[in-house]
Every structure is written in structure tokens, then in C-alpha cells.
Amino acid sequence: HHAAGEFDRAVSDIGGSNNAFTSYDYTAFHETVAPSALELMMGFEADRMRNLILTDDVIKTERDVILEERRSRIDNNPEAVLDEEVDATLWQNQPYRIPVIGWMQEMEQLNRTDATAFYDKYYRPNNAVLIVAGDIEPDAVRALAEKTYGKVARGPDLPPRIRPVEPEQNTKRTVTLSDARVSVPSFSTQWVVPSYHTGKPGEAEALDLLAEILGGGNRSRLYQALVVQQGIASSAGAYFQGTMLDDTNFTVYGTPRGDARLADVEAAVDVEVARIARDGVTPAELEKVKDRYVRSMIFARDKQDSMANIYGSTLATGGNVQDVQQWPDRIRKVTADEVKA
């Protein structure tokens, strides 16, 4: 019901913003507008959910855009190239070994037939999650959803999601990239671990807290030991990607400073990891980290897009509303023994 470019112009005319992004497990289309424009936006989104017109010219233009995006973001960035190669090595069976944007030689072959087939298979109301965050009441949102999305026919029942499972890994693999553009080296170590979707109760919460204690900022163990006390690193940290549909990765990393060698930093990081495995964490630091985590959820409510992303990513990867609402309580229940385990 709308000509090409009309959606973007409508958003721009009211001073809003719109975009889309793809993660490993879902694609999100999002707009930020005044509440008075919500019905207009939902009308546009409902229309393009099933009525998108794809032509060869549109496909060629967009294919050129993402090819250039890959060149600028990945191929021109040694760190991004290394990250891709690490993922392709870490994951032996799961689809996370494939880059979200795709490999260049496959992207070059993208065509209208493939795009239309993908669109027809997945872009259906019964495979979508609608999130509205902002100054509007739930009853009003429901009425608008029924008025717009409610007119879009349900698609066929979705087949079961048969997901490849990662085998037990018994080897250590090392991926090394040398590039003349890199003047300061860096390293990361990654482990395959459960996510919020695949883990047992409390496991992912413990991993979240472990990442914060080990390397979540300038009060973390890695930062204090390597950057502040030993002075051998310019950066050191850890992170856990918990909101994945399948198993995920836990990562530690570091960059040397001054005369320190990369091997020195890696060895020092290993010492801190082994120390927690051996001695655990203290009740005091665990409580401080819990406070920071619960506080971060409270602060997230200050931004509509943060809340929309939290709920959207959780619902799209097998969680539910209660998982989000009860998350602070589950964080509070994690014990020091669970973090050590």
C-alpha cells in the first residue's frame, strides 16, 4: 500500500528514526517516534511484513550496500577478520560459526529468488514478536495491533527448530592473525558455555556474575591485577554472551602495555582465571557485583530502546516476560559456590 521510500520519509517527516539489524538468532526492525505516530508505524510494519515487493533492481542495490558494508566493517578491520576466524574455529557444529553478515563469496551470489523464498518462509505474524516501549497503555497497543497486524494472515505452522548441538570439545585450538596494520597486539581466550536458554537454573546467572567479577570494568580482578597493580596491560576484561538460543561463549581478553609481551598478559590472565577456579570469589565482591547488575536493569528502564531490546531479545530466543521480570531475583540468589563451579 506504500510506494518505495515512503516509509523512510514518513519517519523523517516527524523527526523519528528507523533502522534494522540482524543478530545470530533474529532480525529486528525498529522505529523511535512520538506516541501519536505509533498507529502509522504499525501500519507500515504490518504492510511490509507480508506485502513487500522485491525487484531485481532493489536486490542488486541492497546487495552492493551489504558487500560494501562487509568490506568496510570486516575486511578493512584486522580485529574483525580475526573475530570471524575465531568463531569459525570455536564452533565445530553450531551455525554461530557463520558470520551474521555472511561470507563474501556467498554474499556475491545473493539474488531475488533466494531473498523472496526466505521472506516467504520466515516473515509471518506467527514468527514475529511485537515490542512497544514508551508512553502508551497496553490496551491501546492491543487495539492498534489488532487494527494493523491483525489483518495480516497467519502463516503456516512453523516446523520444529532442529538445532545442531555442539559436541564435547577436547582440543585447544589457537587462531593467529598477523597484519602490518596492527601496531599493538591483543589476545582473547574463549570457552563454550551454556546460555540462558540452554543452561540449568542459575548457570547463566552465575556466568554473568563471573564475567563481571573477573573482567567487567575497572573494579574487576583482571583490570586491577594487570592494569593497576602489575602495569603490564592497557586493557583486560571478560564478557559472557548469555542471550543466545544455543550454547554461547565466555571470553577473556587483554592488550599489553609498554615493554610487556603478549605472552605475559595471557599468562597473567590465566592466573586470575585459575585463582577463581581454585579459591572462588568472596561474599563481599559477589554482593557488590549483584548490586551493580540489579542497578543496571533499573537504569535500563530510563531508555525505551533498552527495554525494547531486553524484552525482544529474550522473547526471540526462547524466553518469556517472566524471565525478564524475575531476572534480578535470580541474580540475587546466585551463591559464591555457583560462581566458582
C-alpha positions as CSV (number, residue, x, y, z in Angstrom):
1,H,0.0,0.0,0.0
2,H,3.0,2.3,0.0
3,A,5.5,3.4,-2.6
4,A,9.2,2.7,-2.3
5,G,10.8,5.2,0.1
6,E,7.5,6.3,1.6
7,F,8.2,4.7,5.0
8,D,11.5,6.4,5.5
9,R,10.1,9.8,4.5
10,A,7.2,9.3,6.9
11,V,9.6,8.6,9.8
12,S,11.9,11.5,8.8
13,D,8.9,14.0,8.5
14,I,8.0,13.5,12.2
15,G,11.6,13.7,13.4
16,G,11.8,10.0,14.2
17,S,14.4,7.3,13.4
18,N,14.2,3.8,12.0
19,N,16.6,1.0,11.2
20,A,17.0,-2.7,11.3
21,F,19.7,-5.2,12.5
22,T,20.4,-8.9,12.3
23,S,21.9,-10.9,15.2
24,Y,22.8,-14.6,15.2
25,D,19.2,-15.6,16.2
26,Y,16.8,-13.0,14.9
27,T,16.3,-9.8,12.8
28,A,14.8,-6.7,14.4
29,F,13.1,-3.8,12.7
30,H,12.7,-0.7,14.9
31,E,11.4,2.8,15.0
32,T,11.6,5.6,17.6
33,V,8.7,8.1,17.2
34,A,6.3,10.1,19.3
35,P,3.4,8.0,20.7
36,S,0.9,9.8,18.4
37,A,2.7,8.2,15.4
38,L,2.5,4.6,16.7
39,E,-0.5,3.6,14.6
40,L,1.1,5.0,11.5
41,M,4.3,3.0,12.2
42,M,2.5,-0.2,13.0
43,G,0.5,0.2,9.7
44,F,3.7,0.4,7.7
45,E,5.3,-2.5,9.6
46,A,2.3,-4.7,9.1
47,D,2.2,-3.9,5.4
48,R,5.8,-4.8,4.8
49,M,5.6,-7.9,6.9
50,R,3.8,-9.7,4.1
51,N,3.4,-7.3,1.1
52,L,7.0,-6.4,0.4
53,I,7.7,-6.0,-3.3
54,L,11.2,-7.2,-4.2
55,T,12.6,-6.5,-7.7
56,D,15.9,-7.4,-9.2
57,D,17.0,-3.7,-9.1
58,V,16.2,-3.4,-5.4
59,I,18.1,-6.6,-4.7
60,K,21.1,-5.5,-6.7
61,T,21.3,-2.2,-4.9
62,E,21.0,-3.7,-1.5
63,R,23.5,-6.4,-2.3
64,D,26.0,-3.8,-3.2
65,V,25.3,-2.0,0.1
66,I,26.0,-5.0,2.2
67,L,29.0,-6.0,0.2
68,E,30.5,-2.6,0.9
69,E,29.4,-2.9,4.5
70,R,31.4,-6.1,4.7
71,R,34.5,-4.5,3.1
72,S,34.5,-1.5,5.4
73,R,33.5,-3.3,8.7
74,I,35.2,-6.7,8.3
75,D,37.8,-6.9,5.6
76,N,39.3,-3.5,6.4
77,N,39.5,-4.3,10.1
78,P,42.1,-6.9,11.2
79,E,40.3,-7.3,14.6
80,A,37.0,-8.1,12.9
81,V,38.7,-10.6,10.5
82,L,40.3,-12.4,13.5
83,D,37.0,-12.5,15.3
84,E,35.4,-14.2,12.3
85,E,38.1,-16.8,12.1
86,V,37.9,-17.4,15.9
87,D,34.2,-18.1,15.6
88,A,34.7,-20.4,12.7
89,T,37.2,-22.3,14.8
90,L,35.5,-22.3,18.2
91,W,32.2,-23.6,16.9
92,Q,32.5,-27.1,15.3
93,N,28.8,-27.7,14.6
94,Q,26.6,-24.8,15.6
95,P,25.6,-22.2,13.0
96,Y,27.3,-19.4,15.1
97,R,30.5,-20.4,13.1
98,I,29.0,-18.5,10.1
99,P,29.3,-14.7,10.2
100,V,26.0,-12.8,10.6
101,I,26.6,-10.8,7.5
102,G,27.8,-13.8,5.6
103,W,31.0,-14.9,3.7
104,M,31.9,-12.6,0.8
105,Q,31.7,-15.3,-1.9
106,E,28.2,-16.3,-0.8
107,M,27.0,-12.7,-0.4
108,E,28.1,-12.0,-4.0
109,Q,25.6,-14.7,-5.2
110,L,22.5,-13.3,-3.3
111,N,19.5,-12.9,-5.6
112,R,15.8,-12.1,-5.7
113,T,14.7,-15.8,-5.8
114,D,16.6,-16.6,-2.6
115,A,15.5,-13.4,-0.8
116,T,11.9,-14.0,-1.7
117,A,12.0,-17.6,-0.5
118,F,13.5,-16.6,2.8
119,Y,10.9,-13.7,3.2
120,D,8.0,-16.0,2.4
121,K,9.2,-18.7,4.9
122,Y,10.0,-16.6,7.9
123,Y,8.3,-13.2,7.7
124,R,4.9,-14.2,9.1
125,P,2.9,-12.9,12.1
126,N,3.3,-16.3,13.9
127,N,7.1,-16.0,13.7
128,A,7.3,-12.4,15.0
129,V,7.4,-10.6,18.4
130,L,6.0,-7.1,18.7
131,I,7.5,-4.9,21.4
132,V,6.2,-1.4,22.2
133,A,8.0,0.6,24.9
134,G,7.0,4.1,25.8
135,D,4.2,6.3,26.9
136,I,1.2,4.3,25.9
137,E,-1.2,2.0,27.6
138,P,-1.3,-1.8,26.9
139,D,-5.0,-1.8,25.9
140,A,-4.3,0.9,23.3
141,V,-1.4,-1.1,21.9
142,R,-3.6,-4.2,21.7
143,A,-6.3,-2.3,19.8
144,L,-3.7,-0.8,17.4
145,A,-2.1,-4.3,16.9
146,E,-5.4,-5.8,16.1
147,K,-6.2,-3.0,13.7
148,T,-2.9,-3.3,11.8
149,Y,-1.1,-6.7,12.3
150,G,-4.4,-8.3,13.0
151,K,-5.3,-8.0,9.3
152,V,-2.2,-9.9,8.2
153,A,-3.0,-13.6,7.6
154,R,-1.3,-16.1,9.8
155,G,1.4,-18.2,8.1
156,P,1.6,-22.0,8.0
157,D,2.6,-23.6,11.3
158,L,6.4,-23.4,11.7
159,P,8.3,-26.6,11.6
160,P,10.2,-27.6,14.8
161,R,13.5,-25.8,15.3
162,I,16.0,-28.6,14.8
163,R,19.3,-27.0,16.0
164,P,22.7,-28.5,15.6
165,V,24.2,-29.3,19.0
166,E,27.9,-28.6,19.8
167,P,29.8,-31.8,20.5
168,E,32.0,-32.1,23.6
169,Q,35.3,-30.3,22.8
170,N,38.5,-32.0,23.8
171,T,41.1,-29.8,22.0
172,K,42.6,-26.4,22.4
173,R,42.8,-24.5,19.1
174,T,44.8,-21.4,18.5
175,V,44.0,-18.9,15.8
176,T,46.7,-16.3,14.9
177,L,46.4,-13.3,12.6
178,S,49.4,-11.2,11.6
179,D,48.7,-7.9,9.9
180,A,51.0,-5.0,9.1
181,R,48.3,-2.5,10.2
182,V,48.3,-3.8,13.8
183,S,50.9,-2.0,15.9
184,V,49.7,-3.3,19.3
185,P,48.8,-7.0,19.6
186,S,45.9,-8.4,21.6
187,F,44.6,-11.8,22.5
188,S,41.4,-13.5,23.7
189,T,40.6,-16.9,25.1
190,Q,37.1,-18.3,24.6
191,W,35.2,-21.2,26.1
192,V,31.9,-22.8,25.0
193,V,29.4,-22.4,27.9
194,P,25.6,-22.6,28.4
195,S,23.4,-19.7,27.6
196,Y,20.3,-18.5,29.4
197,H,18.3,-20.8,27.0
198,T,20.4,-23.9,27.3
199,G,21.8,-23.7,30.9
200,K,20.5,-25.3,34.0
201,P,18.7,-22.9,36.5
202,G,21.3,-20.4,37.9
203,E,24.1,-21.4,35.5
204,A,23.8,-18.4,33.1
205,E,23.3,-16.0,36.0
206,A,26.5,-17.3,37.6
207,L,28.4,-16.8,34.4
208,D,27.1,-13.3,34.1
209,L,28.4,-12.5,37.6
210,L,31.7,-14.3,36.9
211,A,32.3,-12.2,33.9
212,E,31.6,-9.0,35.9
213,I,33.9,-10.1,38.8
214,L,36.7,-11.3,36.5
215,G,36.7,-8.6,33.9
216,G,33.7,-6.2,33.9
217,G,35.2,-2.8,34.3
218,N,37.9,-1.0,36.3
219,R,36.9,-2.6,39.6
220,S,37.3,-6.2,38.2
221,R,40.0,-8.6,39.1
222,L,41.7,-8.6,35.7
223,Y,41.8,-4.8,35.5
224,Q,43.1,-4.3,39.0
225,A,45.7,-7.0,38.7
226,L,47.0,-6.4,35.1
227,V,46.4,-2.7,34.5
228,V,46.6,-1.1,38.0
229,Q,49.0,-3.4,40.0
230,Q,51.3,-5.0,37.5
231,G,51.1,-2.3,34.8
232,I,51.5,-4.9,32.1
233,A,48.2,-4.3,30.2
234,S,46.5,-1.3,28.7
235,S,43.2,-3.3,28.8
236,A,41.9,-6.6,30.2
237,G,38.5,-7.9,30.7
238,A,35.9,-10.6,30.3
239,Y,32.4,-11.0,28.9
240,F,29.6,-13.5,28.6
241,Q,27.1,-13.5,25.7
242,G,24.1,-15.0,27.5
243,T,21.2,-14.2,25.2
244,M,21.9,-16.8,22.6
245,L,19.4,-19.5,21.5
246,D,22.1,-22.2,21.7
247,D,25.3,-22.6,23.8
248,T,27.4,-19.5,23.8
249,N,30.9,-18.3,24.6
250,F,32.7,-16.9,27.6
251,T,35.7,-14.7,26.7
252,V,38.7,-13.2,28.5
253,Y,41.0,-10.7,26.7
254,G,43.9,-8.4,27.1
255,T,46.3,-6.0,25.4
256,P,49.9,-5.4,26.6
257,R,51.4,-2.1,27.6
258,G,54.9,-0.7,27.4
259,D,57.6,-3.4,27.2
260,A,55.2,-6.2,28.3
261,R,54.8,-9.1,25.9
262,L,51.5,-10.6,24.8
263,A,52.6,-13.9,26.5
264,D,53.0,-12.0,29.8
265,V,49.5,-10.7,29.6
266,E,48.0,-14.0,28.6
267,A,49.8,-15.8,31.5
268,A,48.6,-13.2,34.0
269,V,45.0,-13.6,32.8
270,D,45.3,-17.3,33.2
271,V,46.5,-16.8,36.8
272,E,43.3,-14.8,37.6
273,V,41.0,-17.4,36.0
274,A,42.8,-20.3,37.9
275,R,42.6,-18.3,41.1
276,I,38.8,-18.2,41.0
277,A,38.6,-21.8,39.9
278,R,40.7,-22.7,43.0
279,D,39.6,-20.2,45.7
280,G,36.3,-18.9,44.4
281,V,35.0,-15.4,45.0
282,T,34.4,-13.5,48.2
283,P,30.9,-12.9,49.5
284,A,31.7,-9.1,49.6
285,E,32.7,-8.8,45.9
286,L,29.8,-11.1,44.9
287,E,27.3,-8.8,46.7
288,K,28.8,-5.7,45.1
289,V,28.5,-7.2,41.6
290,K,24.9,-8.3,42.3
291,D,24.1,-4.7,43.3
292,R,25.7,-3.4,40.1
293,Y,23.8,-5.9,37.9
294,V,20.4,-5.2,39.5
295,R,21.1,-1.5,39.3
296,S,21.8,-1.8,35.6
297,M,18.4,-3.3,35.0
298,I,16.8,-0.4,36.9
299,F,18.8,2.2,34.8
300,A,17.8,0.4,31.6
301,R,14.3,1.5,32.2
302,D,15.3,5.1,31.6
303,K,15.6,4.3,27.9
304,Q,12.7,2.8,25.9
305,D,15.0,1.2,23.3
306,S,17.0,-0.6,26.1
307,M,13.8,-2.0,27.5
308,A,12.5,-3.0,24.0
309,N,15.8,-4.7,23.2
310,I,15.9,-6.6,26.5
311,Y,12.3,-8.0,26.1
312,G,12.7,-8.5,22.4
313,S,16.0,-10.5,22.5
314,T,14.6,-12.6,25.4
315,L,11.4,-13.4,23.7
316,A,13.0,-14.1,20.4
317,T,15.5,-16.6,21.9
318,G,13.1,-18.9,23.9
319,G,12.5,-16.8,27.0
320,N,9.3,-15.1,28.3
321,V,8.2,-11.9,30.1
322,Q,8.6,-13.6,33.5
323,D,12.3,-14.4,32.7
324,V,12.9,-10.6,32.4
325,Q,10.9,-9.6,35.4
326,Q,12.3,-12.3,37.7
327,W,15.9,-11.9,36.5
328,P,17.0,-9.6,39.4
329,D,15.7,-12.1,41.9
330,R,17.6,-14.9,40.2
331,I,20.8,-12.8,40.2
332,R,20.3,-12.2,43.9
333,K,20.1,-16.0,44.6
334,V,23.5,-16.9,43.0
335,T,25.9,-18.2,45.5
336,A,29.7,-17.9,45.6
337,D,30.0,-21.7,45.1
338,E,27.9,-21.5,41.9
339,V,30.2,-18.8,40.5
340,K,33.3,-21.0,41.4
341,A,31.6,-24.0,39.8
